[in-house]
Amino acid sequence: MTDRRIAIAGAGITGLTSALKLEERGAAVTVFERKGEPGGSIKSVKEKGWLAEYGPNTLLLKDRSVAEFIDSLGLAGEKVIANKEANKRFIVKDGKLEPLPVSLTKALMTGLFSTKAKLRFLKEPFISRSKNRDQTVAGFTERRLGKEFLDYAINPFVAGIFAGRPEELSLRHAFPAMDHMEQRYGSLIRGALFGKKERKNRGVTARQLISFGNGMQVLPKTIAEKLNDLRLNHEITGIEQSDDQWTVLTQMGSFGPFDDVIFTIPLYKWTEDLLPVNGSELKSLQSANYPRLSVLLLGYKKEDIAHPLDGFGFLVPDKENRNILGALFSSTLFHGRAPDNAHLLTVFMGGGRQPEIADKEGEELLKLAEEDLRDLIGLKGEAIYKDLVYWPNSIPNYHVGYDEVLDTLKSIEERNPGLRFAGNFRDGISVPDCIKNGLSLAGEIL
């Protein structure tokens, strides 16, 4: 047990997870949140038979610590597992949806890659390690697997996860598991074959794709309900340190003293007035790119879509020259996302590939999206449900040279004992990554 007083800036999933674990260990925790509800980018909207996700749509359970944390919240009755069709994912190739192969046998038979590309893939175990410890995702992929695999697998994959471009992302920071396999095993194929025991020792368990009956926001709301002191509509305007104690300034007044401050607010919002950072540090931190992204939530009558939508969704390679980055078949993923006679799609536009598209108005975005949907899934008719989410700063892209950002964060922490930084700008962007980081940070502080 402890009598530490801890302030947390931001009620996103990282901050909420840290807060709950710290309270369980006896700390007095106050969470400050600018908005009127918890969850950060996790937001679910339910109306008239539709359940739309404005942020993350799913949560992939593969780490024991994350699975145990969710079970400890008492959400067993709310948790829903994705339908079996979710295992099938499509890539657009020559204007058609091609299933992404999920086994070596299917990879040899797929029409997604040419015979030349398949033979090139088999050379992967014999490609030497890179000496460049901050190689791009594109450079790594083309060197180990070939240009075709980069264009029709990794390029759309990166757009789907980071809304970014593989030519700009650092492999070591964006996909550390792939970097680890090359460095430890000298090959992705050998790493997949021989790394099973190591992954088990790290707490990696069988993968399970889940959400909750009333959407992803059930998770942050459940955590928030368990906290003793969550202050919504409290925007932090600055923090001050005196005699090893911290005071938190908000537009509603000042609060303190605190022994520690955990700061989870995104990097693009940082200013010299908000935190004890200088101009050069701020410039380094704000080099992190958050691509602009628009997300269309579109509902159609089932009879107006020719494709069976029998999968997770589809991703569009840059080479296909489309208006959209991809789409999720949201009502296929989980039951209860649309009325019985309808499909719900979540369509992504813009990102690092086409930022100018993300800035367009709703009706123009809809027109561009439906042009592609008519070609790709046989859409006809008009949307019977539609909504738009615009993210002027979406997902932090861990660019080549991101070590400078991480080193700057560490330097500020060392100079200001008791101040900690956590969020999707550090150690992973996914919801499970943020939960793991929140749990780890709580353990470090106490």
FITIGU-621054 format. One record per residue (C-alpha): residue number from 1; residue in one letter; x, z, y. Coordinates in steps of 0.25 Angstrom, whole numbers. Example, Ala and Ser with C-alpha at 12.3 -4.5 7.8 and 13.67 -1.06 7.14 Angstrom:
! FITIGU-621054
1_A_49_31_-18
2_S_55_29_-4
This chain:
! FITIGU-621054
1_M_0_0_0
2_T_4_-2_14
3_D_0_1_28
4_R_5_-12_35
5_R_-4_-19_45
6_I_-4_-34_44
7_A_-10_-45_53
8_I_-13_-58_47
9_A_-15_-70_57
10_G_-24_-80_50
11_A_-35_-79_39
12_G_-31_-91_31
13_I_-29_-89_16
14_T_-15_-85_18
15_G_-18_-74_28
16_L_-30_-69_20
17_T_-23_-68_7
18_S_-11_-60_14
19_A_-21_-51_21
20_L_-29_-47_8
21_K_-16_-45_0
22_L_-10_-36_11
23_E_-23_-28_12
24_E_-23_-26_-3
25_R_-9_-20_-1
26_G_-14_-10_9
27_A_-10_-18_22
28_A_-19_-17_34
29_V_-21_-32_37
30_T_-28_-39_49
31_V_-31_-54_48
32_F_-33_-62_61
33_E_-40_-75_60
34_R_-43_-85_71
35_K_-56_-91_65
36_G_-69_-84_62
37_E_-67_-85_47
38_P_-55_-84_37
39_G_-49_-94_28
40_G_-41_-103_38
41_S_-42_-117_33
42_I_-50_-113_21
43_K_-65_-116_25
44_S_-77_-119_17
45_V_-90_-124_23
46_K_-103_-124_14
47_E_-116_-130_19
48_K_-128_-137_13
49_G_-122_-139_-1
50_W_-108_-143_4
51_L_-95_-134_3
52_A_-84_-140_11
53_E_-70_-135_12
54_Y_-63_-137_26
55_G_-50_-133_21
56_P_-44_-131_7
57_N_-54_-136_-4
58_T_-47_-129_-16
59_L_-38_-119_-21
60_L_-28_-122_-32
61_L_-25_-109_-41
62_K_-12_-111_-47
63_D_-5_-98_-43
64_R_-8_-85_-50
65_S_-7_-76_-38
66_V_-17_-85_-30
67_A_-27_-85_-42
68_E_-26_-70_-43
69_F_-28_-68_-28
70_I_-41_-76_-28
71_D_-46_-69_-41
72_S_-43_-56_-33
73_L_-53_-60_-22
74_G_-65_-59_-32
75_L_-67_-74_-30
76_A_-69_-77_-45
77_G_-84_-80_-43
78_E_-81_-89_-31
79_K_-70_-97_-37
80_V_-73_-111_-42
81_I_-64_-120_-50
82_A_-63_-135_-46
83_N_-70_-145_-55
84_K_-62_-151_-66
85_E_-63_-165_-58
86_A_-54_-158_-48
87_N_-42_-161_-57
88_K_-43_-176_-54
89_R_-37_-181_-41
90_F_-37_-195_-36
91_I_-27_-203_-28
92_V_-31_-215_-20
93_K_-24_-228_-25
94_D_-27_-242_-20
95_G_-40_-237_-15
96_K_-45_-230_-28
97_L_-45_-215_-33
98_E_-35_-214_-44
99_P_-34_-201_-52
100_L_-21_-193_-50
101_P_-15_-192_-64
102_V_-14_-177_-69
103_S_-5_-179_-81
104_L_7_-188_-85
105_T_-2_-196_-94
106_K_-12_-199_-83
107_A_0_-202_-73
108_L_5_-213_-82
109_M_-9_-219_-83
110_T_-13_-218_-69
111_G_-15_-230_-59
112_L_-11_-221_-48
113_F_4_-225_-50
114_S_10_-237_-54
115_T_19_-239_-67
116_K_31_-239_-59
117_A_27_-226_-52
118_K_24_-219_-65
119_L_38_-223_-71
120_R_44_-218_-58
121_F_37_-205_-60
122_L_44_-203_-74
123_K_57_-204_-67
124_E_54_-191_-59
125_P_62_-181_-69
126_F_75_-189_-67
127_I_74_-189_-51
128_S_85_-179_-46
129_R_81_-167_-37
130_S_81_-169_-22
131_K_92_-162_-14
132_N_83_-162_-1
133_R_76_-149_-1
134_D_66_-153_9
135_Q_62_-167_4
136_T_48_-173_8
137_V_37_-174_-2
138_A_37_-189_-1
139_G_52_-190_-4
140_F_52_-181_-16
141_T_40_-188_-22
142_E_46_-202_-20
143_R_59_-198_-25
144_R_54_-191_-38
145_L_41_-198_-41
146_G_41_-211_-33
147_K_34_-218_-21
148_E_21_-221_-28
149_F_20_-206_-32
150_L_22_-202_-18
151_D_12_-212_-13
152_Y_1_-210_-22
153_A_2_-195_-27
154_I_11_-187_-17
155_N_6_-193_-4
156_P_-9_-191_-6
157_F_-6_-177_-12
158_V_2_-173_0
159_A_-10_-178_9
160_G_-20_-170_1
161_I_-12_-157_1
162_F_-5_-157_15
163_A_-12_-168_22
164_G_2_-173_24
165_R_13_-183_20
166_P_23_-182_9
167_E_34_-188_18
168_E_33_-176_27
169_L_31_-164_18
170_S_42_-156_12
171_L_42_-155_-3
172_R_48_-142_-4
173_H_38_-135_5
174_A_25_-144_3
175_F_27_-145_-13
176_P_37_-134_-17
177_A_33_-135_-31
178_M_37_-150_-32
179_D_50_-146_-25
180_H_53_-135_-35
181_M_51_-144_-47
182_E_61_-154_-42
183_Q_71_-143_-38
184_R_69_-134_-51
185_Y_66_-145_-62
186_G_72_-158_-55
187_S_58_-165_-58
188_L_43_-163_-55
189_I_40_-167_-70
190_R_50_-157_-75
191_G_45_-147_-66
192_A_31_-149_-71
193_L_35_-148_-85
194_F_45_-137_-85
195_G_40_-128_-73
196_K_27_-123_-80
197_K_34_-109_-83
198_E_39_-108_-69
199_R_26_-111_-63
200_K_19_-100_-72
201_N_30_-90_-68
202_R_26_-93_-53
203_G_12_-89_-55
204_V_7_-104_-56
205_T_-6_-104_-65
206_A_-16_-115_-70
207_R_-21_-122_-58
208_Q_-35_-120_-54
209_L_-42_-127_-42
210_I_-53_-118_-36
211_S_-62_-115_-24
212_F_-73_-106_-22
213_G_-88_-107_-23
214_N_-90_-107_-8
215_G_-77_-114_-5
216_M_-63_-111_-2
217_Q_-66_-102_10
218_V_-71_-91_0
219_L_-57_-87_-2
220_P_-53_-84_12
221_K_-66_-77_15
222_T_-65_-69_2
223_I_-51_-64_6
224_A_-56_-61_21
225_E_-68_-53_16
226_K_-58_-43_9
227_L_-49_-41_22
228_N_-50_-29_30
229_D_-47_-35_44
230_L_-49_-50_46
231_R_-51_-53_61
232_L_-58_-67_62
233_N_-58_-74_76
234_H_-45_-67_79
235_E_-35_-78_84
236_I_-21_-73_85
237_T_-14_-76_98
238_G_-1_-69_95
239_I_7_-58_88
240_E_16_-48_94
241_Q_27_-39_88
242_S_31_-25_92
243_D_39_-14_85
244_D_37_-21_71
245_Q_22_-22_73
246_W_14_-34_76
247_T_2_-36_86
248_V_-8_-48_84
249_L_-14_-54_96
250_T_-28_-61_95
251_Q_-38_-66_105
252_M_-46_-54_100
253_G_-35_-44_104
254_S_-22_-38_98
255_F_-21_-31_84
256_G_-10_-23_78
257_P_0_-17_75
258_F_3_-25_62
259_D_15_-24_54
260_D_14_-38_49
261_V_8_-51_54
262_I_5_-63_44
263_F_3_-76_52
264_T_-4_-87_45
265_I_-8_-96_57
266_P_-4_-110_55
267_L_9_-115_61
268_Y_3_-125_71
269_K_-4_-113_78
270_W_8_-105_81
271_T_13_-103_95
272_E_24_-94_102
273_D_12_-86_107
274_L_7_-83_94
275_L_19_-80_86
276_P_34_-75_89
277_V_39_-89_87
278_N_48_-97_97
279_G_47_-112_101
280_S_56_-117_91
281_E_50_-110_79
282_L_36_-114_84
283_K_41_-129_84
284_S_47_-127_70
285_L_34_-121_64
286_Q_25_-131_71
287_S_33_-143_65
288_A_23_-140_53
289_N_14_-152_52
290_Y_-1_-149_50
291_P_-8_-163_48
292_R_-21_-166_54
293_L_-32_-167_44
294_S_-47_-170_44
295_V_-56_-166_32
296_L_-69_-173_30
297_L_-79_-166_21
298_L_-89_-176_16
299_G_-101_-176_7
300_Y_-108_-188_1
301_K_-119_-190_-9
302_K_-113_-192_-23
303_E_-120_-206_-24
304_D_-112_-210_-12
305_I_-98_-209_-19
306_A_-94_-218_-30
307_H_-82_-210_-35
308_P_-85_-198_-45
309_L_-76_-189_-36
310_D_-71_-184_-49
311_G_-59_-177_-44
312_F_-52_-168_-34
313_G_-52_-179_-24
314_F_-42_-190_-20
315_L_-30_-192_-11
316_V_-26_-204_-3
317_P_-11_-209_-3
318_D_-6_-214_10
319_K_-4_-227_5
320_E_-19_-229_3
321_N_-21_-230_18
322_R_-34_-222_18
323_N_-41_-214_29
324_I_-41_-201_21
325_L_-31_-193_14
326_G_-40_-189_2
327_A_-53_-182_-2
328_L_-57_-170_-11
329_F_-70_-172_-20
330_S_-74_-158_-15
331_S_-87_-158_-22
332_T_-80_-162_-35
333_L_-70_-151_-34
334_F_-80_-139_-34
335_H_-95_-138_-36
336_G_-104_-135_-24
337_R_-96_-143_-14
338_A_-107_-153_-11
339_P_-122_-154_-15
340_D_-125_-159_-29
341_N_-127_-174_-24
342_A_-115_-175_-15
343_H_-100_-175_-15
344_L_-91_-168_-5
345_L_-78_-174_-1
346_T_-66_-168_7
347_V_-59_-179_14
348_F_-45_-178_21
349_M_-40_-186_32
350_G_-28_-187_41
351_G_-17_-177_38
352_G_-2_-181_40
353_R_-5_-195_35
354_Q_-16_-199_45
355_P_-17_-188_56
356_E_-24_-197_65
357_I_-36_-199_55
358_A_-38_-183_55
359_D_-40_-184_70
360_K_-52_-193_69
361_E_-67_-189_72
362_G_-76_-185_61
363_E_-84_-198_60
364_E_-72_-207_60
365_L_-65_-198_49
366_L_-78_-199_41
367_K_-78_-215_43
368_L_-63_-216_38
369_A_-65_-206_27
370_E_-77_-214_21
371_E_-70_-227_22
372_D_-60_-221_12
373_L_-71_-214_4
374_R_-79_-227_2
375_D_-67_-234_-4
376_L_-61_-223_-12
377_I_-74_-215_-18
378_G_-85_-225_-16
379_L_-92_-218_-5
380_K_-105_-223_1
381_G_-115_-217_10
382_E_-113_-206_20
383_A_-108_-192_20
384_I_-119_-182_19
385_Y_-109_-171_22
386_K_-97_-171_32
387_D_-88_-162_39
388_L_-74_-163_45
389_V_-63_-153_46
390_Y_-51_-157_55
391_W_-38_-150_53
392_P_-29_-153_65
393_N_-18_-145_58
394_S_-21_-145_43
395_I_-10_-142_33
396_P_5_-138_36
397_N_14_-149_30
398_Y_27_-143_25
399_H_36_-154_31
400_V_50_-157_28
401_G_58_-147_36
402_Y_47_-136_34
403_D_58_-126_31
404_E_60_-125_46
405_V_45_-120_47
406_L_47_-110_36
407_D_61_-105_41
408_T_54_-103_55
409_L_43_-95_49
410_K_53_-86_42
411_S_62_-84_54
412_I_50_-80_63
413_E_46_-70_52
414_E_60_-64_51
415_R_60_-62_66
416_N_47_-55_66
417_P_46_-45_55
418_G_31_-43_50
419_L_27_-57_54
420_R_24_-67_42
421_F_19_-81_42
422_A_10_-87_31
423_G_1_-98_29
424_N_0_-113_24
425_F_12_-116_32
426_R_21_-108_22
427_D_22_-109_7
428_G_11_-118_4
429_I_-2_-124_10
430_S_-12_-122_-1
431_V_-22_-110_-2
432_P_-15_-105_-14
433_D_-2_-106_-7
434_C_-8_-98_5
435_I_-13_-87_-4
436_K_0_-86_-11
437_N_7_-85_2
438_G_-3_-74_7
439_L_-1_-66_-6
440_S_14_-67_-5
441_L_15_-63_10
442_A_6_-51_7
443_G_16_-47_-4
444_E_28_-49_5
445_I_23_-41_17
446_L_19_-29_8
